[in-house]
Amino acid sequence: MESDHLLDIYVAHFKSKLDSLDDPNSAKWRLAEAIATGEIIAEARRRNPDVPAVLVGDLNDTPDSAVLRAIHDSGLVDVHAHLHEDHRITYLRHPYRSTIDYILADRQMARHLVPGSALVPHDQKLISDSDHASVVAAFTLGRQHGFPK
């Protein structure tokens, strides 16, 4: 990537669900985090509309949740949404296996997703020391791909 090209990358780790029995406001907390994150990204996009944005992280909620709806409402799309549900699982502990880790891109950046690159590898060597699988995606960058300055 040339030095005059900009990309905003945001990393988030929203409140865990594991302690939700002790904290009845856990879901509200995650929703507030999602709304605030969306507002931060939207404000950055208003200031610099030509700078694409990507949000990556453990959002601790499922694709059908209010948390993810709030993120989508802020203009971000899940680059792994096309994968079959079984191939999107990122939290690996039974009985809670689910998708809670994401790469979300604004529509401008999503157009630069390399086809077939959005994966959730389940290679045991890669995940043996974690209760989460990685999320992976590649994007084309540079003027030849229409990537903005």
N, C-alpha and C positions, 0 to 999 in steps of 0.2 A: 504494500500500500504506500502510495506517495505521501510525503509528509504534509501536503496541503489538503489532504482529504480527512474529513472528520467523521467520527461515529461515536455516538453516546452509548455506553454500555452501563447498565444498572444491574447490581447484584442485590438480591433480597433473600432474607430468611424470615418468613412470617412465623408467628406464634404456633407452637406445637399443639396438636390435638391430644397428645398423650396425657396431659394434665387437665383435660377438660372436665373430668368428674369433680376435681377440686376447684375448678374455675368455670362457673356457668356462663361467664362472659367471653369464653375462649373464641367462639365463632364471631361474636361482635368485634372482638379485638382484631382478628384476621381480616374481617371486612373493612374495618377502619384503616388497617395497614394497606390494603389493596386500593382503597379510595385515595389515600394520601400518596401512594406511589404513583397512581395514575395521574394525579394532579401535578406532581413534581415533573413527570415526563411530559405532560401536556404543556406546562409552562415553559419548559426547555424548548419544546417544538414551536411554541408561539414566538419565542425569542429568535430561534434559528430554524426556520421551517425546512431548510435544505439539509439539515443534519439528521440522518436516520437514527433510530433508537432501537436497542435490544434490551430486554429484561430477562435475566437469567437467575434461577434460584429455586430454593425449596420453599414453596408457597404453602405447604402443609394443608392443601385442600384439593379436592377432586375436580375434574374438568366440568362437571355439571353443577358446581357449587356457586353460591352468590359471590364468593370471593373471585372466582375466575370470570364470572359475568361482569363484575366491576372492572376487572383488568381489560376484558374485551371491549367494554363500553368506552374505555379510554383510548381505543384505537389500536390495540395490540392484538396480534393473532398468534396462535399456538402453532409453531412450525412442525410439531409432531402430530397434529390433529388427524392427519390422513392415515396414521398407523392403526392397525387393528388394536383393540383394547388390550389384548394379551401381550402385545409387543410394546406397549407404552408404560408398563408397570415400572415404577422407579423406587417405590418403598417395598422392600423385599420380605419383611418379617410377617410370618403367619400369625394370626388370621387377618391381618390388616393390609395385605398386599394391595397396593393402589398406585395411581398416578398422582404424585404431589410435587414433582420437580419439573421445571419447564424451561424452554427457550421461547420467548415471545418477542415478536418483531413488529415494528410498525409496518404498514402496508408498503411503504417505499422500500424498506429493507427486505421484506418478505419476497418481493419480486426478484431479489438477487440470491435467493436460496438455490443452492446447487441441487438439481433434481436427484433424489435418492440418497442425499447426504444426511437427512434428519433421522437419527437412529437412537435407540436406547439399548446399548450393548449389554448382554447378560453373560458375558464371558466370566466364568468363575474366577479366573486369575485376576481379573480387573475389579471384582466386587467382593472378594473373600474377606476383606477387612472392613467392610462397610455394610450398613443396612439399607443403603441407597445405591441404585444403579446410576451411572452417568447419563447425561443427555448430551447429544452431539449433533452439530449441524455445521455445514460449510456455506459460505456466501461468496459470491464473486464481487471483487472490489476493483476499482480503477476506472478511468475514463472510458476505456474500451467497452466497458459493461454499463456505461451510463451512470456510474456512481458519482454523486455530486462532490464538489469541492467543499 
